[in-house]
């Protein structure tokens, strides 16, 4: 099972494992974005707690701000509802034992149509928990 977003950036969530003991899902994540004259590609694996998934989906259904993050708070997607607009934000931050850090972030205003597409992808994801 997968989630595929094409707007505002391309994000592909591919389910690769589930854990019934601590209900969670492991995804392979692929992100590709082009902004101005730059291109950024990110690929990694993350575990998302099913309770966090549910809170994110409920927030999207209520048309409220919502946050999806992995169990290590490395990967974060935020949908921020402001009075004047809706903002989509994504970030990833990894640090190795030696202290080397890799960080990438992106944010963009999105339309109601894009918000609806994002909401549908996440809320229609088949739940097994």
N, C-alpha and C positions, 0 to 999 in steps of 0.2 A: 504494500500500500504506500502511496506517496502523495505529496502535496507539491503542486507546481504553480509558482507565482511568476508572472511576467512583468508586472508593473507594481511599484515604480522601479524595482530592480528584479533581475532573474534569480529566484531562489528555488531550489529543488530539495525537498525533504524525502529521502528514501528510507523507509523503515527496514532495519536489518536485524533487530532483536527486540524481544520483550522480556520483562521480568515480572513475574506474578507475585513474588515475595514482597517487594517494594514496588507496587504498580508503576512501571516506568517503561519508556520506549527509547530504544537507541536508534538514532537516525544518522545516515550519511548525508551531509549537507554540502551542496554545491551552489556557490553564488558567483554570478558574473554581472558586472556593471560597467557601463561606460558613462563617463561624465566629462564634459568638455573634451579635451583631447587625450584623456586618460582611460585606461582599462584596468580593472581590478578583478582578479579571480581568487576565490577562497574555496577550499575544500577541507572538510574535517568530519569528525564523528562526535556526537553529543548524546547524552542521556537526558530525557525530559521526564520529570515526575508527572504522573497522570493528573494529580491534583492541580498542578500548575497549569497543565493543558486545559482542565475544566474551568479554572478561574479566568484564563485568557479567553476561552470560547464564550463564557457567560458575559464577560465584559464587552466583547464584540457584539453579542446578541442584544445587549442592553444599550448599545451605541455609546458606551462609556470608554474612557481610557483603559488600556489593557497592556499587560506586560507578559511576554513569554521568555523564559530563561531556562538554561540547562541547569543540571544539578550542581555544577561547579561555578555558576555565574560567569562563565567565559563567553557564552553566546547569548545575546539579548535582542529581542524585537520588541519595540514599543509602538503602540498606536496611541497617540496623544490627541484627545479631543479638546480643542480650544474653542472659544466662543466664535472666532472668525474663520477658523479652518481646522482641518485634520492633518496631523503630522505623522509620518511613518519614519521610525528611526531604527537602525540596526547597528550593532557593535559586536566586536569580538576582541578579546584581550587574552593573550597567553603569555605565561612567564615560565622559563625553565629554571631548574635548580641553581644555575649560576647567576640568575638575575636578568638574563636577556629577555626583553619584552617585545612582543609583536602586537600591534594594535591597529584595527581598522574600524572606521565608523562611517555612517551615511545617514542623512536625514533629508526628507523631502515633504513638501505639502502634497496631499493627495485629494482627489475628487471623491464625492460620494459614491460614484460608480466603482472606482478602484477599491474603496473601503468595502463595498458590498462583495466584490470578488474575493478579497482577502478573507472577509468574514465567512463566506460560503465555503471556501477551501478548508478552513479550520473547523467550522462547526459541522460540516458534512463528513469529516474524517471518521471512518468506522471505529467506534469504541468497543473494546473487548472487556473493559473494566467496569 
